[in-house]
Amino acid sequence: MALSVSAVLLLAIVVVLLVRKAGLKVLHAVVCVLLGFYLAGSNMAPAIDDFSTSVSDMISELSF
């Protein structure tokens, strides 16, 4: 699953807020980003993709 621009933007905003308000250090955020890139190229990528697709489908089916 390719993340849409809105999901990437939302995650970027969350990281910025965590850096500014919650005391997350920039180095920690960079390490998390690098971990994400390495996970995307690993054998775990299909399982992570399936999980994120399932979660996004579950959220989209919720009716408020």
All heavy atoms as TSV, in Angstrom:
chain	resi	resn	atom	element	x	y	z
A	1	MET	N	N	0.841	-1.173	0.000
A	1	MET	CA	C	0.000	0.000	0.000
A	1	MET	C	C	0.883	1.232	0.000
A	1	MET	O	O	1.791	1.363	0.795
A	1	MET	CB	C	-0.882	-0.017	1.250
A	1	MET	CG	C	-1.662	1.255	1.448
A	1	MET	SD	S	-2.595	1.239	2.973
A	1	MET	CE	C	-1.582	2.315	3.952
A	2	ALA	N	N	0.616	2.111	-0.891
A	2	ALA	CA	C	1.324	3.389	-0.903
A	2	ALA	C	C	0.544	4.363	-0.038
A	2	ALA	O	O	-0.667	4.522	-0.188
A	2	ALA	CB	C	1.435	3.907	-2.329
A	3	LEU	N	N	1.233	4.958	0.900
A	3	LEU	CA	C	0.547	5.926	1.761
A	3	LEU	C	C	0.177	7.155	0.954
A	3	LEU	O	O	0.945	7.609	0.113
A	3	LEU	CB	C	1.445	6.349	2.918
A	3	LEU	CG	C	1.620	5.355	4.049
A	3	LEU	CD1	C	2.576	5.909	5.072
A	3	LEU	CD2	C	0.299	5.031	4.704
A	4	SER	N	N	-0.980	7.670	1.212
A	4	SER	CA	C	-1.386	8.878	0.516
A	4	SER	C	C	-0.644	10.077	1.099
A	4	SER	O	O	-0.069	10.011	2.189
A	4	SER	CB	C	-2.891	9.071	0.637
A	4	SER	OG	O	-3.230	9.308	1.982
A	5	VAL	N	N	-0.681	11.167	0.373
A	5	VAL	CA	C	-0.001	12.383	0.818
A	5	VAL	C	C	-0.576	12.873	2.133
A	5	VAL	O	O	0.161	13.327	3.012
A	5	VAL	CB	C	-0.104	13.472	-0.279
A	5	VAL	CG1	C	0.486	14.777	0.207
A	5	VAL	CG2	C	0.587	13.013	-1.548
A	6	SER	N	N	-1.879	12.737	2.315
A	6	SER	CA	C	-2.487	13.215	3.553
A	6	SER	C	C	-2.002	12.408	4.759
A	6	SER	O	O	-1.797	12.973	5.834
A	6	SER	CB	C	-4.009	13.166	3.456
A	6	SER	OG	O	-4.445	11.850	3.219
A	7	ALA	N	N	-1.810	11.104	4.607
A	7	ALA	CA	C	-1.313	10.288	5.715
A	7	ALA	C	C	0.126	10.649	6.045
A	7	ALA	O	O	0.499	10.741	7.214
A	7	ALA	CB	C	-1.422	8.806	5.374
A	8	VAL	N	N	0.931	10.867	5.024
A	8	VAL	CA	C	2.325	11.256	5.248
A	8	VAL	C	C	2.371	12.633	5.911
A	8	VAL	O	O	3.161	12.857	6.841
A	8	VAL	CB	C	3.113	11.250	3.918
A	8	VAL	CG1	C	4.509	11.820	4.110
A	8	VAL	CG2	C	3.190	9.843	3.357
A	9	LEU	N	N	1.531	13.540	5.471
A	9	LEU	CA	C	1.485	14.872	6.065
A	9	LEU	C	C	1.041	14.797	7.522
A	9	LEU	O	O	1.619	15.467	8.385
A	9	LEU	CB	C	0.545	15.773	5.264
A	9	LEU	CG	C	0.439	17.222	5.716
A	9	LEU	CD1	C	1.793	17.913	5.599
A	9	LEU	CD2	C	-0.603	17.945	4.892
A	10	LEU	N	N	0.048	13.984	7.804
A	10	LEU	CA	C	-0.421	13.818	9.180
A	10	LEU	C	C	0.686	13.267	10.072
A	10	LEU	O	O	0.913	13.756	11.180
A	10	LEU	CB	C	-1.638	12.900	9.222
A	10	LEU	CG	C	-2.166	12.562	10.615
A	10	LEU	CD1	C	-2.721	13.810	11.290
A	10	LEU	CD2	C	-3.217	11.484	10.529
A	11	LEU	N	N	1.405	12.253	9.597
A	11	LEU	CA	C	2.499	11.687	10.385
A	11	LEU	C	C	3.623	12.699	10.580
A	11	LEU	O	O	4.223	12.762	11.659
A	11	LEU	CB	C	3.025	10.420	9.715
A	11	LEU	CG	C	2.077	9.227	9.747
A	11	LEU	CD1	C	2.626	8.101	8.891
A	11	LEU	CD2	C	1.838	8.754	11.163
A	12	ALA	N	N	3.902	13.501	9.573
A	12	ALA	CA	C	4.931	14.539	9.711
A	12	ALA	C	C	4.531	15.576	10.750
A	12	ALA	O	O	5.361	16.021	11.551
A	12	ALA	CB	C	5.186	15.208	8.361
A	13	ILE	N	N	3.261	15.946	10.762
A	13	ILE	CA	C	2.778	16.910	11.754
A	13	ILE	C	C	2.885	16.324	13.157
A	13	ILE	O	O	3.291	17.011	14.098
A	13	ILE	CB	C	1.329	17.336	11.426
A	13	ILE	CG1	C	1.318	18.199	10.170
A	13	ILE	CG2	C	0.693	18.072	12.590
A	13	ILE	CD1	C	-0.064	18.479	9.621
A	14	VAL	N	N	2.556	15.046	13.309
A	14	VAL	CA	C	2.668	14.398	14.613
A	14	VAL	C	C	4.116	14.403	15.091
A	14	VAL	O	O	4.393	14.701	16.256
A	14	VAL	CB	C	2.107	12.962	14.561
A	14	VAL	CG1	C	2.467	12.178	15.807
A	14	VAL	CG2	C	0.607	12.981	14.358
A	15	VAL	N	N	5.050	14.112	14.208
A	15	VAL	CA	C	6.470	14.112	14.584
A	15	VAL	C	C	6.918	15.516	14.986
A	15	VAL	O	O	7.615	15.692	15.990
A	15	VAL	CB	C	7.345	13.553	13.442
A	15	VAL	CG1	C	8.823	13.787	13.715
A	15	VAL	CG2	C	7.078	12.082	13.248
A	16	VAL	N	N	6.502	16.533	14.226
A	16	VAL	CA	C	6.876	17.913	14.565
A	16	VAL	C	C	6.311	18.289	15.932
A	16	VAL	O	O	7.013	18.898	16.752
A	16	VAL	CB	C	6.396	18.891	13.471
A	16	VAL	CG1	C	6.506	20.327	13.939
A	16	VAL	CG2	C	7.194	18.680	12.193
A	17	LEU	N	N	5.066	17.927	16.191
A	17	LEU	CA	C	4.474	18.229	17.488
A	17	LEU	C	C	5.189	17.494	18.623
A	17	LEU	O	O	5.392	18.052	19.697
A	17	LEU	CB	C	2.989	17.886	17.491
A	17	LEU	CG	C	2.097	18.803	16.663
A	17	LEU	CD1	C	0.670	18.275	16.637
A	17	LEU	CD2	C	2.139	20.219	17.194
A	18	LEU	N	N	5.567	16.254	18.374
A	18	LEU	CA	C	6.301	15.512	19.399
A	18	LEU	C	C	7.669	16.133	19.668
A	18	LEU	O	O	8.115	16.172	20.814
A	18	LEU	CB	C	6.456	14.048	18.986
A	18	LEU	CG	C	5.213	13.185	19.098
A	18	LEU	CD1	C	5.461	11.813	18.487
A	18	LEU	CD2	C	4.770	13.052	20.533
A	19	VAL	N	N	8.327	16.611	18.623
A	19	VAL	CA	C	9.635	17.249	18.809
A	19	VAL	C	C	9.472	18.536	19.603
A	19	VAL	O	O	10.252	18.824	20.518
A	19	VAL	CB	C	10.309	17.517	17.449
A	19	VAL	CG1	C	11.507	18.425	17.598
A	19	VAL	CG2	C	10.737	16.201	16.810
A	20	ARG	N	N	8.454	19.320	19.286
A	20	ARG	CA	C	8.286	20.627	19.932
A	20	ARG	C	C	7.669	20.539	21.323
A	20	ARG	O	O	8.087	21.245	22.234
A	20	ARG	CB	C	7.417	21.536	19.072
A	20	ARG	CG	C	8.128	21.971	17.828
A	20	ARG	CD	C	7.328	23.009	17.125
A	20	ARG	NE	N	8.101	23.517	15.992
A	20	ARG	CZ	C	7.777	24.577	15.324
A	20	ARG	NH1	N	6.683	25.242	15.643
A	20	ARG	NH2	N	8.506	24.981	14.323
A	21	LYS	N	N	6.654	19.715	21.511
A	21	LYS	CA	C	5.873	19.740	22.743
A	21	LYS	C	C	6.206	18.603	23.712
A	21	LYS	O	O	6.128	18.786	24.908
A	21	LYS	CB	C	4.373	19.680	22.424
A	21	LYS	CG	C	3.898	20.794	21.533
A	21	LYS	CD	C	3.926	22.119	22.249
A	21	LYS	CE	C	3.374	23.203	21.332
A	21	LYS	NZ	N	3.520	24.516	21.883
A	22	ALA	N	N	6.513	17.439	23.212
A	22	ALA	CA	C	6.658	16.273	24.089
A	22	ALA	C	C	8.109	15.951	24.420
A	22	ALA	O	O	8.382	14.959	25.072
A	22	ALA	CB	C	5.983	15.062	23.459
A	23	GLY	N	N	9.026	16.754	23.944
A	23	GLY	CA	C	10.420	16.539	24.291
A	23	GLY	C	C	11.132	15.482	23.466
A	23	GLY	O	O	12.206	15.022	23.861
A	24	LEU	N	N	10.555	15.091	22.349
A	24	LEU	CA	C	11.240	14.152	21.474
A	24	LEU	C	C	12.424	14.859	20.840
A	24	LEU	O	O	12.286	15.931	20.269
A	24	LEU	CB	C	10.289	13.651	20.378
A	24	LEU	CG	C	10.881	12.671	19.365
A	24	LEU	CD1	C	11.166	11.328	20.023
A	24	LEU	CD2	C	9.923	12.476	18.201
A	25	LYS	N	N	13.576	14.268	20.968
A	25	LYS	CA	C	14.769	14.890	20.397
A	25	LYS	C	C	14.815	14.638	18.891
A	25	LYS	O	O	14.319	13.618	18.405
A	25	LYS	CB	C	16.010	14.335	21.081
A	25	LYS	CG	C	16.098	14.728	22.539
A	25	LYS	CD	C	17.380	14.239	23.144
A	25	LYS	CE	C	17.634	14.637	24.554
A	25	LYS	NZ	N	16.642	15.061	25.413
A	26	VAL	N	N	15.376	15.577	18.171
A	26	VAL	CA	C	15.451	15.475	16.712
A	26	VAL	C	C	16.214	14.221	16.316
A	26	VAL	O	O	15.843	13.529	15.361
A	26	VAL	CB	C	16.085	16.746	16.108
A	26	VAL	CG1	C	16.273	16.600	14.619
A	26	VAL	CG2	C	15.236	17.964	16.418
A	27	LEU	N	N	17.267	13.890	17.033
A	27	LEU	CA	C	18.046	12.687	16.722
A	27	LEU	C	C	17.178	11.434	16.845
A	27	LEU	O	O	17.269	10.534	16.004
A	27	LEU	CB	C	19.253	12.583	17.651
A	27	LEU	CG	C	20.142	11.360	17.436
A	27	LEU	CD1	C	20.729	11.378	16.035
A	27	LEU	CD2	C	21.232	11.313	18.469
A	28	HIS	N	N	16.312	11.386	17.846
A	28	HIS	CA	C	15.419	10.239	18.005
A	28	HIS	C	C	14.448	10.143	16.827
A	28	HIS	O	O	14.156	9.045	16.355
A	28	HIS	CB	C	14.646	10.331	19.313
A	28	HIS	CG	C	15.519	10.302	20.521
A	28	HIS	ND1	N	15.138	10.863	21.711
A	28	HIS	CD2	C	16.761	9.806	20.726
A	28	HIS	CE1	C	16.103	10.694	22.594
A	28	HIS	NE2	N	17.097	10.056	22.009
A	29	ALA	N	N	13.941	11.279	16.381
A	29	ALA	CA	C	13.030	11.286	15.236
A	29	ALA	C	C	13.746	10.804	13.976
A	29	ALA	O	O	13.175	10.043	13.188
A	29	ALA	CB	C	12.463	12.683	15.020
A	30	VAL	N	N	14.999	11.222	13.807
A	30	VAL	CA	C	15.781	10.779	12.637
A	30	VAL	C	C	16.007	9.275	12.690
A	30	VAL	O	O	15.893	8.580	11.672
A	30	VAL	CB	C	17.120	11.552	12.565
A	30	VAL	CG1	C	18.047	10.951	11.539
A	30	VAL	CG2	C	16.865	13.018	12.264
A	31	VAL	N	N	16.302	8.749	13.866
A	31	VAL	CA	C	16.494	7.305	14.008
A	31	VAL	C	C	15.207	6.554	13.664
A	31	VAL	O	O	15.247	5.525	12.985
A	31	VAL	CB	C	16.971	6.958	15.439
A	31	VAL	CG1	C	16.921	5.467	15.697
A	31	VAL	CG2	C	18.373	7.494	15.667
A	32	CYS	N	N	14.065	7.085	14.091
A	32	CYS	CA	C	12.788	6.456	13.756
A	32	CYS	C	C	12.524	6.467	12.256
A	32	CYS	O	O	12.021	5.491	11.697
A	32	CYS	CB	C	11.650	7.145	14.502
A	32	CYS	SG	S	11.683	6.864	16.270
A	33	VAL	N	N	12.867	7.562	11.601
A	33	VAL	CA	C	12.693	7.650	10.148
A	33	VAL	C	C	13.590	6.634	9.445
A	33	VAL	O	O	13.158	5.927	8.528
A	33	VAL	CB	C	12.978	9.082	9.648
A	33	VAL	CG1	C	13.090	9.130	8.138
A	33	VAL	CG2	C	11.897	10.026	10.132
A	34	LEU	N	N	14.827	6.543	9.880
A	34	LEU	CA	C	15.744	5.563	9.285
A	34	LEU	C	C	15.256	4.137	9.510
A	34	LEU	O	O	15.354	3.293	8.613
A	34	LEU	CB	C	17.151	5.740	9.852
A	34	LEU	CG	C	17.882	7.002	9.412
A	34	LEU	CD1	C	19.204	7.122	10.153
A	34	LEU	CD2	C	18.112	7.000	7.920
A	35	LEU	N	N	14.729	3.862	10.702
A	35	LEU	CA	C	14.166	2.539	10.964
A	35	LEU	C	C	13.032	2.240	9.995
A	35	LEU	O	O	12.928	1.126	9.469
A	35	LEU	CB	C	13.666	2.451	12.402
A	35	LEU	CG	C	12.942	1.160	12.775
A	35	LEU	CD1	C	13.880	-0.032	12.678
A	35	LEU	CD2	C	12.337	1.270	14.149
A	36	GLY	N	N	12.198	3.231	9.726
A	36	GLY	CA	C	11.105	3.036	8.771
A	36	GLY	C	C	11.597	2.711	7.374
A	36	GLY	O	O	11.059	1.831	6.701
A	37	PHE	N	N	12.651	3.396	6.937
A	37	PHE	CA	C	13.214	3.100	5.619
A	37	PHE	C	C	13.793	1.694	5.566
A	37	PHE	O	O	13.611	0.968	4.587
A	37	PHE	CB	C	14.293	4.115	5.248
A	37	PHE	CG	C	13.744	5.412	4.740
A	37	PHE	CD1	C	13.985	6.581	5.425
A	37	PHE	CD2	C	12.993	5.469	3.576
A	37	PHE	CE1	C	13.485	7.778	4.972
A	37	PHE	CE2	C	12.485	6.663	3.108
A	37	PHE	CZ	C	12.731	7.822	3.811
A	38	TYR	N	N	14.494	1.281	6.614
A	38	TYR	CA	C	15.069	-0.056	6.626
A	38	TYR	C	C	13.990	-1.132	6.724
A	38	TYR	O	O	14.111	-2.192	6.108
A	38	TYR	CB	C	16.085	-0.210	7.762
A	38	TYR	CG	C	17.396	0.465	7.449
A	38	TYR	CD1	C	17.883	1.475	8.258
A	38	TYR	CD2	C	18.140	0.110	6.330
A	38	TYR	CE1	C	19.073	2.114	7.971
A	38	TYR	CE2	C	19.336	0.741	6.035
A	38	TYR	CZ	C	19.800	1.733	6.853
A	38	TYR	OH	O	20.971	2.364	6.559
A	39	LEU	N	N	12.934	-0.882	7.485
A	39	LEU	CA	C	11.832	-1.836	7.553
A	39	LEU	C	C	11.127	-1.981	6.217
A	39	LEU	O	O	10.680	-3.062	5.855
A	39	LEU	CB	C	10.828	-1.418	8.624
A	39	LEU	CG	C	11.196	-1.733	10.063
A	39	LEU	CD1	C	10.148	-1.152	11.006
A	39	LEU	CD2	C	11.340	-3.213	10.286
A	40	ALA	N	N	11.029	-0.881	5.472
A	40	ALA	CA	C	10.367	-0.929	4.158
A	40	ALA	C	C	11.114	-1.825	3.181
A	40	ALA	O	O	10.510	-2.402	2.277
A	40	ALA	CB	C	10.233	0.475	3.592
A	41	GLY	N	N	12.407	-1.961	3.377
A	41	GLY	CA	C	13.200	-2.806	2.486
A	41	GLY	C	C	13.447	-4.201	3.027
A	41	GLY	O	O	14.139	-4.992	2.397
A	42	SER	N	N	12.865	-4.525	4.169
A	42	SER	CA	C	13.125	-5.823	4.796
A	42	SER	C	C	12.062	-6.842	4.393
A	42	SER	O	O	11.104	-6.538	3.687
A	42	SER	CB	C	13.156	-5.671	6.317
A	42	SER	OG	O	11.854	-5.443	6.804
A	43	ASN	N	N	12.248	-8.051	4.909
A	43	ASN	CA	C	11.271	-9.112	4.660
A	43	ASN	C	C	9.975	-8.883	5.432
A	43	ASN	O	O	8.973	-9.533	5.152
A	43	ASN	CB	C	11.854	-10.467	5.064
A	43	ASN	CG	C	12.989	-10.892	4.161
A	43	ASN	OD1	O	13.057	-10.470	3.013
A	43	ASN	ND2	N	13.874	-11.717	4.683
A	44	MET	N	N	9.995	-7.990	6.393
A	44	MET	CA	C	8.801	-7.696	7.183
A	44	MET	C	C	7.873	-6.706	6.485
A	44	MET	O	O	6.753	-6.478	6.952
A	44	MET	CB	C	9.198	-7.115	8.542
A	44	MET	CG	C	9.877	-8.105	9.461
A	44	MET	SD	S	10.448	-7.367	10.995
A	44	MET	CE	C	9.009	-6.539	11.582
A	45	ALA	N	N	8.303	-6.111	5.392
A	45	ALA	CA	C	7.518	-5.080	4.714
A	45	ALA	C	C	6.114	-5.547	4.318
A	45	ALA	O	O	5.143	-4.812	4.537
A	45	ALA	CB	C	8.270	-4.538	3.509
A	46	PRO	N	N	5.947	-6.756	3.740
A	46	PRO	CA	C	4.579	-7.176	3.391
A	46	PRO	C	C	3.654	-7.304	4.609
A	46	PRO	O	O	2.489	-6.931	4.539
A	46	PRO	CB	C	4.775	-8.530	2.711
A	46	PRO	CG	C	6.169	-8.507	2.206
A	46	PRO	CD	C	6.939	-7.697	3.206
A	47	ALA	N	N	4.187	-7.800	5.720
A	47	ALA	CA	C	3.354	-7.937	6.924
A	47	ALA	C	C	2.973	-6.564	7.472
A	47	ALA	O	O	1.826	-6.353	7.892
A	47	ALA	CB	C	4.095	-8.743	7.983
A	48	ILE	N	N	3.909	-5.635	7.469
A	48	ILE	CA	C	3.625	-4.276	7.929
A	48	ILE	C	C	2.614	-3.618	7.003
A	48	ILE	O	O	1.698	-2.925	7.453
A	48	ILE	CB	C	4.922	-3.456	8.017
A	48	ILE	CG1	C	5.842	-4.043	9.091
A	48	ILE	CG2	C	4.639	-1.985	8.301
A	48	ILE	CD1	C	7.242	-3.479	9.070
A	49	ASP	N	N	2.756	-3.847	5.714
A	49	ASP	CA	C	1.829	-3.289	4.724
A	49	ASP	C	C	0.424	-3.841	4.933
A	49	ASP	O	O	-0.556	-3.095	4.911
A	49	ASP	CB	C	2.327	-3.597	3.318
A	49	ASP	CG	C	1.486	-2.955	2.253
A	49	ASP	OD1	O	1.131	-1.770	2.400
A	49	ASP	OD2	O	1.167	-3.642	1.258
A	50	ASP	N	N	0.316	-5.152	5.151
A	50	ASP	CA	C	-0.991	-5.761	5.397
A	50	ASP	C	C	-1.626	-5.203	6.667
A	50	ASP	O	O	-2.829	-4.930	6.701
A	50	ASP	CB	C	-0.862	-7.282	5.507
A	50	ASP	CG	C	-0.507	-7.939	4.191
A	50	ASP	OD1	O	-0.697	-7.291	3.130
A	50	ASP	OD2	O	-0.031	-9.091	4.218
A	51	PHE	N	N	-0.819	-5.041	7.711
A	51	PHE	CA	C	-1.332	-4.506	8.973
A	51	PHE	C	C	-1.834	-3.079	8.797
A	51	PHE	O	O	-2.926	-2.740	9.244
A	51	PHE	CB	C	-0.241	-4.560	10.049
A	51	PHE	CG	C	-0.646	-3.910	11.340
A	51	PHE	CD1	C	-1.541	-4.549	12.184
A	51	PHE	CD2	C	-0.148	-2.679	11.703
A	51	PHE	CE1	C	-1.920	-3.961	13.382
A	51	PHE	CE2	C	-0.522	-2.078	12.889
A	51	PHE	CZ	C	-1.416	-2.723	13.733
A	52	SER	N	N	-1.046	-2.235	8.129
A	52	SER	CA	C	-1.466	-0.842	7.956
A	52	SER	C	C	-2.692	-0.743	7.053
A	52	SER	O	O	-3.557	0.108	7.278
A	52	SER	CB	C	-0.317	0.009	7.413
A	52	SER	OG	O	0.088	-0.448	6.150
A	53	THR	N	N	-2.793	-1.613	6.063
A	53	THR	CA	C	-3.982	-1.635	5.212
A	53	THR	C	C	-5.210	-2.050	6.017
A	53	THR	O	O	-6.283	-1.444	5.885
A	53	THR	CB	C	-3.781	-2.600	4.033
A	53	THR	OG1	O	-2.650	-2.193	3.285
A	53	THR	CG2	C	-5.001	-2.627	3.128
A	54	SER	N	N	-5.053	-3.045	6.876
A	54	SER	CA	C	-6.174	-3.491	7.706
A	54	SER	C	C	-6.634	-2.398	8.659
A	54	SER	O	O	-7.835	-2.181	8.838
A	54	SER	CB	C	-5.772	-4.731	8.508
A	54	SER	OG	O	-5.451	-5.789	7.654
A	55	VAL	N	N	-5.678	-1.709	9.260
A	55	VAL	CA	C	-6.032	-0.629	10.191
A	55	VAL	C	C	-6.733	0.508	9.456
A	55	VAL	O	O	-7.742	1.036	9.922
A	55	VAL	CB	C	-4.781	-0.123	10.938
A	55	VAL	CG1	C	-5.077	1.151	11.706
A	55	VAL	CG2	C	-4.258	-1.194	11.874
A	56	SER	N	N	-6.213	0.881	8.281
A	56	SER	CA	C	-6.851	1.975	7.539
A	56	SER	C	C	-8.242	1.572	7.047
A	56	SER	O	O	-9.156	2.400	7.035
A	56	SER	CB	C	-5.975	2.425	6.378
A	56	SER	OG	O	-5.851	1.404	5.423
A	57	ASP	N	N	-8.423	0.302	6.661
A	57	ASP	CA	C	-9.755	-0.167	6.266
A	57	ASP	C	C	-10.715	-0.146	7.446
A	57	ASP	O	O	-11.881	0.247	7.304
A	57	ASP	CB	C	-9.683	-1.581	5.696
A	57	ASP	CG	C	-9.026	-1.634	4.330
A	57	ASP	OD1	O	-8.916	-0.569	3.683
A	57	ASP	OD2	O	-8.616	-2.740	3.926
A	58	MET	N	N	-10.227	-0.546	8.618
A	58	MET	CA	C	-11.063	-0.547	9.810
A	58	MET	C	C	-11.488	0.880	10.170
A	58	MET	O	O	-12.653	1.128	10.492
A	58	MET	CB	C	-10.311	-1.172	10.985
A	58	MET	CG	C	-11.111	-1.255	12.257
A	58	MET	SD	S	-10.185	-1.942	13.628
A	58	MET	CE	C	-9.000	-0.625	13.915
A	59	ILE	N	N	-10.555	1.818	10.075
A	59	ILE	CA	C	-10.870	3.213	10.392
A	59	ILE	C	C	-11.857	3.792	9.384
A	59	ILE	O	O	-12.788	4.512	9.739
A	59	ILE	CB	C	-9.582	4.054	10.452
A	59	ILE	CG1	C	-8.765	3.651	11.674
A	59	ILE	CG2	C	-9.892	5.545	10.489
A	59	ILE	CD1	C	-7.384	4.266	11.723
A	60	SER	N	N	-11.684	3.434	8.101
A	60	SER	CA	C	-12.572	3.982	7.084
A	60	SER	C	C	-13.990	3.414	7.199
A	60	SER	O	O	-14.948	4.042	6.762
A	60	SER	CB	C	-12.023	3.722	5.686
A	60	SER	OG	O	-12.057	2.333	5.393
A	61	GLU	N	N	-14.144	2.229	7.793
A	61	GLU	CA	C	-15.470	1.629	7.943
A	61	GLU	C	C	-16.212	2.140	9.169
A	61	GLU	O	O	-17.405	1.887	9.311
A	61	GLU	CB	C	-15.346	0.115	8.004
A	61	GLU	CG	C	-14.947	-0.493	6.676
A	61	GLU	CD	C	-14.777	-1.996	6.754
A	61	GLU	OE1	O	-15.010	-2.577	7.835
A	61	GLU	OE2	O	-14.425	-2.599	5.732
A	62	LEU	N	N	-15.521	2.833	10.051
A	62	LEU	CA	C	-16.192	3.388	11.226
A	62	LEU	C	C	-17.135	4.498	10.795
A	62	LEU	O	O	-16.794	5.348	9.988
A	62	LEU	CB	C	-15.172	3.949	12.225
A	62	LEU	CG	C	-14.260	2.949	12.918
A	62	LEU	CD1	C	-13.265	3.682	13.770
A	62	LEU	CD2	C	-15.070	1.977	13.754
A	63	SER	N	N	-18.319	4.467	11.340
A	63	SER	CA	C	-19.267	5.542	11.025
A	63	SER	C	C	-19.526	6.331	12.296
A	63	SER	O	O	-19.855	5.781	13.334
A	63	SER	CB	C	-20.567	4.963	10.478
A	63	SER	OG	O	-21.146	4.092	11.420
A	64	PHE	N	N	-19.370	7.608	12.189
A	64	PHE	CA	C	-19.537	8.467	13.354
A	64	PHE	C	C	-20.877	9.101	13.349
A	64	PHE	O	O	-21.431	9.669	12.621
A	64	PHE	CB	C	-18.440	9.543	13.401
A	64	PHE	CG	C	-17.099	8.956	13.683
A	64	PHE	CD1	C	-16.171	8.778	12.686
A	64	PHE	CD2	C	-16.768	8.582	14.984
A	64	PHE	CE1	C	-14.933	8.232	12.959
A	64	PHE	CE2	C	-15.533	8.053	15.258
A	64	PHE	CZ	C	-14.622	7.868	14.256
